[in-house]
Amino acid sequence: MEEWVGVKWHHYITNKSSIRYREAAVKLTDLDKRLAVFFRALGGDPGLSIAETSDYIHDGHRTFLQKMAGSGIKQALPHFHNEFFFLPHQIDCFPSKKANEALYYWLTALASLNHTPHKNHWIKHNQYLSQQILSQWPGLRARYKTLSSLQLQHRPKISSLPKKLQTVEHALQSVIADPWCVNEVEVGIDVQPLPVLLWLYPSPINTVAQRRNQQDQNEQNQEQKLAGKNLGQKKYKAEQMDDRDQGDGLIAFRLESLFSWSEFLNLDRSEEDTEDEDLQSVADDLDKITVSSGKTASKIKLDLDLPSAEYDDVILTKGILLPEWN
């Protein structure tokens, strides 16, 4: 009975925390060929291909219901990486199929340009793209007006957000409603709003690297502040000592002398101990899949997005030939 109630509660709170219209869902596989033609017709790079993206962890703000349900941590966001433009495999955020399909075309139109003087400023970058697309292709204005009104309905109330997010959210909603409005607000690493469905995002790999560099810089600054605070005129006694090679330790007692205590618990683990696991769902839960060689107990076929050679730690080349010398 408790398990049944838990399952029902999980389904209820998950559905309440996310706005999804399953009956109006549109899949990328049904539009990929038309989107490719549309992308190149608007002047998109012919060397790029359109592909599906998986869900990535984002640092955006989550609502109270999402935190309670444990949802909203991952989301498929449109972005560029290497020679691909990645789109969500399915869009079901709007109540009509026509609107969800129009969102695919709008994101593809933004990607066809994707050249702005504000590459390091996410809000200004998408604002500039929206201005250029709507100016060059007036036929998309009616679609954008519909999409922007639906997007604004899903945005949170500004008064319900933390104070550090209210200014950013106000700027986002203003730019979504009118891309030509004046805006000087930009997001920071520690201030991330809810994802904007109408905009493009930077590559998740680059975002992680920037976040890691920012964290390292913050830690270094904090250490320098502490060092400067503790530094004074007091001198400390010190000595120099060579590093000793620490070998393996020696266990001075028999392991058999260690007592252990256990208790038998009659637990129903039939679902966890089954050998026939759903490998596809396990792969979906992983943020990154590590590929290695060797034999495995089971097999699964996946389309992997492996990093290019520019992310290799050690770059292998053919070498440089030098003349012999004595």
N, C-alpha and C positions, 0 to 999 in steps of 0.2 A: 504494500500500500504506500509506504513512504517513497519507494522508488518511482511508482506511478505518479505521485504528486510532484516529485522533483522533476520528472520529465515534462509534465504539463506546465509547471512553472517556468522551466527553461524555455520552452517554446513560446510561452506567452510573453515573457519579458524580452526575449530576443526580437520577436515581431514588433513589440511596442517601441523598442529602442532604435529600430532602423526603418526607414521609409522605403519600401520595395513594392513594386507592382508586378508580380510574377506573370500575370495574364497579359501584360503589355510589354514583356521582355523582347528585346531584339538582339540577336547574336551577330558577332562580327563575321562569322563564316558565311552568313547570308548576304553580306554587303561588301566583302573584301575586294571583289573584282571591280565593282562599280566605284568603290572608294579609291581604288588605285587609278582608275581612269580620271576621276574627278580631281585627284591630287595632282596629276601631271597636267591636266587641262588648265589648272589655275597657276601653273608655273613651278610646281614642286620639283625637287631634285630627282631626276630620273634614275639616279643610282641608289635611291633609298627604297626599301620595301616595307610594306605594312604588315605587322605581326601582332599576335596577342601578347598581352602582358599578364603576369600573375600578380597576386595581391602582395603589396609591400607594406612594411611597418612605417607609419608616418607619425610625426610628432604633433599632429594637429590636436586642437581642443576636442574633448569628448563631453557629451552631455551627461547628466546624472544617471539617466536610464542606461546609457551605453556603458558607463562604469559599473553599474549594478549587474548588467547582463554580461560584462566582459567582452563586449563587441565594439566595433569601431576602431580597433587597433590597426587593422590592415585594410587597405583599399587599393584597387587597381587604378592607377593614375596614368594619363597619357604622357609620354615622354620620348625623347630621342636617346638612342644609345648605339654607338658604332654605326652600322649601315642600315639601321632599322628605325622605323617610327612605330612605337608600341601603343596600342589602343586596348581598352578593356574588352575581354572576351564576350561580355554581355552587359547591356545597359537596360536597367529596369527602374530607374529613379523617377520617371515621370508617369502619369496615369494613362497616357495614350501611346500606342506604337508609333504614331506619326511623330510625336515629340521626341521619343527616344531615337528614332532613326535620324531626325533632324540634328540631334546632338552629335551623332557620328560624323555627319557632313560638316558641321560647324568646326569640330576639332580638326578634321582633315584640312579645312580651309585655313585655319590658323597655322597648321604645320606646313602648308605649301609656301608660306612666307618665312616665318621663323628667323628673320634677320632684323634685329633692332639695336639701337645704340644703348639699350638698358639691359644687357645680358645678365648682369649681376644684381638686378633689381626685379624681383618676381612680379610685383604688382604693376610697375611701369612697363615691364616687358610685355605682359599680356594686354595692358591697356593700349600700348602702341600697336600691337598686332590687330586688336579689334578695330581700332580706328582705320588702319590701312585696308583691312579686308572689307569693311563696310563702305569705305570710300571708293575702292576699286571695283567692287561687285555690289551695286545697290540692290540687286535682286535678293540678297541674303538678309536684308534689313528686316523684312517681315518675320523670317524665321528667328532671327536674333531677338526681336521684340518678344516673341512668344516664349523662347527659351529663358530669357532674362527674367520675365515675370514669374515663370515657374520656379526658377532658381531662387529668387528672392522670397518666395513663399516657404521654401525649405530652410532658409537661413535663420539662425537663432535670434531671439530678441536681444538687442544690445544691452538693455538693463539687466538681463539675467546672466551676463558674462562677467568674469573677473575684470577688475579695472584696467589691468595692463592689456587686455584684449579688446576693450570697448572702442578705443581709437582706431585700431586696425580694422575691426569689423565694420565700423561706420564708413571707413574709406573703401572697403571692399564693396559694400552694398551701393555706395555712391557710384563707383566705377562700373559695376555691373549694370546699374540702371542707366547710366549715361557715360559711355567711354570717353567723351570729350570733356568731362569735368576736370577741374584743376585738382591735382592730388600730389602731395609731397610725403605721404606716409609710406613706410616700407616695413615689412616684417623682419623680425630678428630670429636668431637661432632659439632663443628662449621664449619667443612669442610667435606661436604658430596657430592660426585659426582653423576652423573646420575646412576640409577640402572644398575647393570651388570646382564644380563639375564642368564649367564652361571654359576652363583655362588649361594651359599646358604646364607641365612641371619639369624641373630638372631631372637628370638621370639619377636614380636612387644610389648608384655606386659613387657618383661624384658628391652627392649629398652626405653620404656616410663619411667620406674622406674629409669633407669640409667640417663636419661636426666633430670628428676625431681631432682634427688640427685645432679647432676652436677650444675643445676641452683641454688639450695639452697646453695651449697658450694660457688659458685661465689658471690651470694648476701651476704653471711656471710663474705667472704673475703673483699668485697667492704665496708661493714659496719665497719669492723675492721680497714681498711685503713683510713676511714673518722674519726673514733674515735681517732686513733693515731695521725692524722693530727691536729684535734681540741683540743687534750689534752694538757694542759699547766699547769703553776704554779698558775693560777688564781683560787681563791676559790669563790664559789657561795653560796649565802644565801639559806637555805632550811629549811623545817619543815616537820614533820610527821603528817599524817592525816589518820584517819580510813576511809575505803571505805564506802560510803553511798549507801544504797539500793535505787536505782533509780526506782521508780514505773512508772506507766503509766502516760503520760502527760494529761493535762486538756485542752480541746478546749474551749477557752473563747469567741467564737462567734458561731452564728448559721450557719450551712452549707448552708441554704437557701439564705443567704446573698451573697454568692459567685456567681458572674456573669459568664456566659459562652457564648462563641460565636462560631458559627458553620456556615459552608457554604455548600450548596448542590452542589456536583460535579457529573455530569452525566458520570460515568465511566463504561466501559464494563468489568465486572469481571465475565463473565459467566464461564471462565475456572477455576478460582480460587475458586468460591463459589459452585462448584458442590459437591454433597455429595458422589458420586461414585469415590473416589480417588483410584489411583493405589497404593495399599499398598505395593506391591513388590518393586516398584521403591523408595518408601519412606524408606523402610527397607534398600535398597542398599545405600542410601545416608547417613545413620547413621553410625558413627564410632563405637558406642557401643550401644547395646539394653539393657535397664534395664527391668528386669522381676519382676512383682509384681502380687499379687492376686486381684481379683475383676472382675466385669462385664465390658464388652467392647461393643461398638456399632457394631463392625465388628471383624472378625477373619481372621487370616492368619497362614499358616503352614510354619515354618522355622526350619532349622537344626542349633541349637545354639551351640556355643563353649563356654560353661560356665567354669569359672576358677575352679581349683581344691581346695581342702581343705587347701593347703599350702598358699593360698592367702586370707583366711578368717581373718577378723580383730579380731574376738572372736572365739576361738576354743572351741567347746563344747565336754566334755568328760563325762564319767560315774561317775567320782568322786572317791575319796579315802576314804575308810571306816576306821574310827578311833575308838578306844575303848572309852566308856563313862567315864566321870570323873565328880566328884562333885565339 
